[in-house]
């Protein structure tokens, strides 16, 4: 077994050395004519490139739902800033014996009576500022700012 290994190693070594011995002549790459090397390049007409117009879009935001509590003779919160497509829920949390009438001063909905615990739900799809109030309750009013 040792003899076979030594013979194989000797053969590989001789093949390796045989590949290292070669022709010492330099390799000639095709010569480029002298007139081409010194030639002045033609002027190239520049073609204007139109930059694409970048349009900034508002980030896509999932619609949100906001709550306004009608309690302690006031609307909480009285001012709310939301995005188009968001929904506002008004809840009568005032008094189990008291009926509240909520009014859209901009005519978005008809005057709605809310008994204790009931809600009015409205989705705002147009930008603007919208006002609401509760009949007979001066401090139960407010505004919704829709972006």
C-alpha positions as CSV (number, residue, x, y, z in Angstrom):
1,X,0.0,0.0,0.0
2,X,2.9,2.4,0.8
3,X,4.5,1.7,-2.5
4,X,1.4,2.5,-4.4
5,X,1.1,5.8,-2.5
6,X,4.7,6.7,-3.2
7,X,4.3,5.9,-6.9
8,X,1.1,8.1,-7.1
9,X,2.9,11.0,-5.4
10,X,5.8,10.7,-7.7
11,X,3.6,10.7,-10.8
12,X,1.6,13.8,-9.5
13,X,4.8,15.6,-8.8
14,X,6.2,15.0,-12.3
15,X,3.0,16.1,-13.9
16,X,3.0,19.3,-11.8
17,X,6.6,20.1,-12.8
18,X,5.9,19.3,-16.4
19,X,3.1,22.0,-16.4
20,X,5.5,24.6,-15.0
21,X,8.1,24.2,-17.8
22,X,6.9,26.1,-20.9
23,X,7.7,28.3,-23.8
24,X,9.4,31.6,-22.7
25,X,8.2,33.5,-25.8
26,X,5.9,36.5,-24.9
27,X,2.3,36.3,-26.0
28,X,1.6,39.0,-28.7
29,X,-1.8,40.6,-28.6
30,X,-3.1,42.1,-31.9
31,X,-1.5,45.5,-32.4
32,X,-3.7,48.6,-32.6
33,X,-2.7,50.9,-35.6
34,X,-1.0,54.1,-34.6
35,X,-3.6,56.3,-36.4
36,X,-6.5,54.9,-34.3
37,X,-4.6,55.4,-31.1
38,X,-4.1,59.2,-31.8
39,X,-7.5,59.8,-33.3
40,X,-9.7,62.5,-31.8
41,X,-13.1,61.1,-30.8
42,X,-16.2,62.6,-32.5
43,X,-18.3,64.9,-30.5
44,X,-21.4,63.1,-29.2
45,X,-24.6,65.0,-29.0
46,X,-26.0,64.8,-25.5
47,X,-29.6,63.7,-25.3
48,X,-31.5,65.3,-22.4
49,X,-32.9,62.8,-20.0
50,X,-36.2,63.7,-18.4
51,X,-36.3,63.2,-14.7
52,X,-39.4,61.3,-13.6
53,X,-41.8,63.5,-11.6
54,X,-41.9,62.5,-8.0
55,X,-45.4,62.8,-6.5
56,X,-45.6,62.6,-2.8
57,X,-48.6,60.7,-1.8
58,X,-50.2,60.7,1.6
59,X,-49.3,57.6,3.5
60,X,-52.0,54.9,3.2
61,X,-53.6,54.9,6.7
62,X,-56.2,52.4,7.8
63,X,-59.5,54.2,8.8
64,X,-59.7,54.8,12.5
65,X,-62.7,55.1,14.9
66,X,-62.8,57.9,17.5
67,X,-65.1,58.3,20.4
68,X,-66.7,61.4,21.9
69,X,-68.4,61.0,25.2
70,X,-71.3,63.3,26.1
71,X,-71.0,63.5,29.9
72,X,-70.9,65.9,32.7
73,X,-72.6,68.5,30.6
74,X,-69.8,68.6,28.0
75,X,-68.4,66.8,25.0
76,X,-65.1,65.0,25.7
77,X,-63.1,65.7,23.6
78,X,-64.7,68.8,22.2
79,X,-62.3,69.1,19.3
80,X,-61.1,66.2,17.3
81,X,-58.7,66.1,14.3
82,X,-59.1,63.0,12.0
83,X,-58.4,61.8,8.5
84,X,-60.9,61.3,5.6
85,X,-62.5,57.9,6.0
86,X,-62.3,57.9,9.8
87,X,-65.4,57.3,11.9
88,X,-66.6,59.2,15.0
89,X,-68.9,57.6,17.6
90,X,-70.8,59.9,20.0
91,X,-72.1,58.2,23.1
92,X,-74.6,59.5,25.7
93,X,-72.8,58.9,29.0
94,X,-74.7,61.8,30.7
95,X,-77.5,60.5,32.9
96,X,-79.8,57.4,32.5
97,X,-82.8,59.7,32.9
98,X,-81.7,62.3,30.3
99,X,-82.4,62.2,26.6
100,X,-79.8,64.1,24.5
101,X,-80.4,65.4,21.0
102,X,-77.2,65.7,18.9
103,X,-77.3,68.1,16.0
104,X,-74.9,68.5,13.0
105,X,-74.6,72.2,12.4
106,X,-73.4,71.4,8.9
107,X,-76.4,69.2,8.0
108,X,-74.4,65.9,7.9
109,X,-77.1,64.0,9.7
110,X,-80.6,64.7,11.0
111,X,-81.0,65.7,14.6
112,X,-80.7,62.4,16.6
113,X,-82.1,61.6,20.0
114,X,-79.7,59.5,22.1
115,X,-80.9,57.8,25.3
116,X,-78.3,56.8,27.9
117,X,-75.7,54.4,26.6
118,X,-76.8,54.8,22.9
119,X,-74.5,56.1,20.1
120,X,-74.5,58.0,16.9
121,X,-71.9,56.8,14.4
122,X,-70.8,58.9,11.4
123,X,-67.9,58.4,8.9
124,X,-66.3,61.5,7.5
125,X,-65.4,61.2,3.8
126,X,-64.8,64.9,2.9
127,X,-62.1,67.2,4.2
128,X,-63.2,70.3,6.2
129,X,-64.3,71.4,9.7
130,X,-67.6,70.2,11.0
131,X,-69.5,71.4,14.1
132,X,-71.9,69.5,16.3
133,X,-73.9,70.5,19.4
134,X,-76.4,69.0,21.8
135,X,-79.7,70.8,22.0
136,X,-80.1,72.7,25.3
137,X,-76.6,72.0,26.5
138,X,-74.3,75.0,25.7
139,X,-71.0,73.2,26.6
140,X,-71.9,70.0,24.8
141,X,-70.6,71.2,21.4
142,X,-67.5,70.8,19.4
143,X,-65.9,70.4,16.1
144,X,-64.3,67.7,13.9
145,X,-61.4,68.7,11.7
146,X,-61.1,66.3,8.8
147,X,-57.7,66.3,6.9
